[in-house]
Amino acid sequence: MRASPACQVVLKRFGIWRGALLALALLAVVCMAAWLARREPPIAPWMLAAAAAAVAAIVALLWSLLRMPARRLRWDGQGWWLAKATTKPTPEPATEATGELTVVIDLGPWMLLRFAPAGSAPAVWLPAQRRGLESQWHALRCAVYSPRPAVEQ
């Protein structure tokens, strides 16, 4: 089998990702409200405090996951490279990190990718959707599923 040709995409559209996160957060809050509503009065103050803390944690987590910066993902035929995508020209080139890319979820027009940089840096989760990448989507899917070149020893 031969490796997929080089490709480069800029992941900047996250509508499906954001919609799914909002739906999950809303579901969690509704479940919490239903749990409190089913309790017999009086509701203990610690239960209300725990529910409020859980809702605050859900909102904080949701906020952190919704803020997805645009990323440039590049396959050079040998390995994966990831960098922040810049919209404005900067005097310094964006620093690219090399690493391993794995497909975690594949729903056809949407994928959740995990980029594990070489070294001890934390992994980066990359939601990718066909919308906005129509002309590059097939090449990206071929690249993520292509066999990796053998490592010479």
C-alpha positions as CSV (number, residue, x, y, z in Angstrom):
1,M,0.0,0.0,0.0
2,R,1.2,3.5,-0.7
3,A,0.9,6.5,1.5
4,S,-1.6,9.3,0.7
5,P,-0.2,12.4,-1.0
6,A,0.5,15.5,1.0
7,C,-2.4,17.7,2.0
8,Q,-3.1,20.7,4.2
9,V,-6.3,21.9,5.7
10,V,-7.3,24.8,7.9
11,L,-9.9,23.7,10.5
12,K,-11.9,26.8,11.3
13,R,-15.6,25.7,11.2
14,F,-16.9,24.1,14.3
15,G,-20.7,24.3,14.0
16,I,-21.4,20.6,14.6
17,W,-19.0,20.5,17.5
18,R,-20.5,23.6,19.2
19,G,-24.0,22.3,18.6
20,A,-23.3,18.9,20.1
21,L,-21.6,20.5,23.2
22,L,-24.5,22.9,23.7
23,A,-27.0,20.0,23.5
24,L,-25.0,17.9,26.0
25,A,-24.7,20.8,28.4
26,L,-28.4,21.5,28.1
27,L,-29.2,17.9,28.7
28,A,-27.0,17.8,31.8
29,V,-28.7,20.9,33.2
30,V,-32.2,19.5,32.5
31,C,-31.3,16.2,34.2
32,M,-30.1,18.1,37.2
33,A,-33.3,20.2,37.3
34,A,-35.4,17.1,37.0
35,W,-33.5,15.4,39.8
36,L,-34.1,18.4,42.0
37,A,-37.8,18.6,41.0
38,R,-38.3,14.9,41.9
39,R,-37.0,15.4,45.4
40,E,-39.5,15.7,48.2
41,P,-39.6,19.1,49.9
42,P,-37.7,20.4,51.8
43,I,-34.7,20.2,49.6
44,A,-31.5,20.2,51.7
45,P,-29.3,23.3,51.2
46,W,-26.3,21.1,50.4
47,M,-28.2,19.6,47.5
48,L,-29.0,23.1,46.1
49,A,-25.3,24.1,46.6
50,A,-24.1,20.9,44.8
51,A,-26.5,21.4,41.9
52,A,-25.4,25.1,41.6
53,A,-21.7,24.0,41.7
54,A,-22.4,21.3,39.0
55,V,-24.1,23.8,36.8
56,A,-21.3,26.3,37.2
57,A,-18.8,23.5,36.3
58,I,-20.8,22.6,33.2
59,V,-20.9,26.2,32.1
60,A,-17.1,26.6,32.7
61,L,-16.3,23.4,30.8
62,L,-18.6,24.3,28.0
63,W,-17.1,27.8,27.7
64,S,-13.6,26.3,27.5
65,L,-14.6,23.7,24.9
66,L,-16.5,26.2,22.7
67,R,-13.5,28.5,22.2
68,M,-11.7,26.6,19.4
69,P,-9.0,28.4,17.6
70,A,-8.5,27.8,13.9
71,R,-5.7,25.2,13.3
72,R,-3.7,24.3,10.3
73,L,-3.3,20.5,9.9
74,R,-0.7,19.3,7.4
75,W,0.2,15.8,6.2
76,D,3.5,15.8,4.4
77,G,3.4,12.1,3.4
78,Q,5.6,11.1,6.3
79,G,3.9,12.7,9.3
80,W,1.4,15.1,10.7
81,W,2.0,18.7,11.6
82,L,-0.2,21.1,13.5
83,A,0.0,24.9,13.9
84,K,-2.4,27.7,14.8
85,A,-3.9,29.2,11.7
86,T,-3.3,32.9,11.5
87,T,-5.7,35.2,9.6
88,K,-3.3,38.2,9.7
89,P,0.2,38.1,8.3
90,T,2.6,38.0,11.2
91,P,6.4,38.7,11.1
92,E,7.1,35.3,12.8
93,P,5.9,32.1,11.1
94,A,3.6,29.9,13.1
95,T,5.4,27.2,14.9
96,E,4.4,23.8,13.8
97,A,4.4,20.7,16.0
98,T,4.8,17.2,14.7
99,G,2.9,14.3,16.1
100,E,0.6,11.4,15.7
101,L,-3.0,11.9,14.5
102,T,-5.7,9.4,15.3
103,V,-9.4,9.3,14.3
104,V,-11.5,9.0,17.5
105,I,-15.0,9.4,16.0
106,D,-15.9,9.3,12.3
107,L,-19.5,10.1,11.4
108,G,-18.8,10.6,7.7
109,P,-19.3,14.3,7.3
110,W,-17.7,15.0,10.7
111,M,-14.7,13.6,12.5
112,L,-13.1,14.0,15.9
113,L,-9.4,13.8,15.7
114,R,-6.7,13.5,18.4
115,F,-3.3,15.1,17.7
116,A,-0.7,13.8,20.1
117,P,2.4,16.0,19.7
118,A,5.9,14.5,19.9
119,G,7.3,15.0,23.4
120,S,5.4,15.7,26.5
121,A,3.0,18.3,25.3
122,P,-0.7,17.5,25.9
123,A,-2.9,16.1,23.2
124,V,-5.1,18.4,21.1
125,W,-8.7,17.5,20.1
126,L,-9.6,18.6,16.6
127,P,-13.2,18.5,15.4
128,A,-13.3,18.5,11.6
129,Q,-16.4,18.8,9.5
130,R,-16.8,18.6,5.7
131,R,-18.6,22.0,5.6
132,G,-16.0,24.5,4.7
133,L,-13.6,21.8,3.5
134,E,-15.6,20.4,0.6
135,S,-12.7,20.4,-1.9
136,Q,-10.2,19.1,0.6
137,W,-12.4,16.6,2.6
138,H,-11.7,13.6,0.5
139,A,-7.9,14.2,0.7
140,L,-8.1,14.7,4.4
141,R,-10.0,11.5,4.9
142,C,-7.5,9.6,2.7
143,A,-4.6,11.0,4.7
144,V,-6.0,10.2,8.1
145,Y,-6.6,6.6,7.1
146,S,-3.5,6.1,5.0
147,P,-0.8,3.7,6.1
148,R,2.2,5.3,7.8
149,P,5.6,4.9,6.2
150,A,7.8,2.2,7.7
151,V,10.3,3.6,10.2
152,E,13.9,2.8,9.0
153,Q,16.1,1.3,11.7
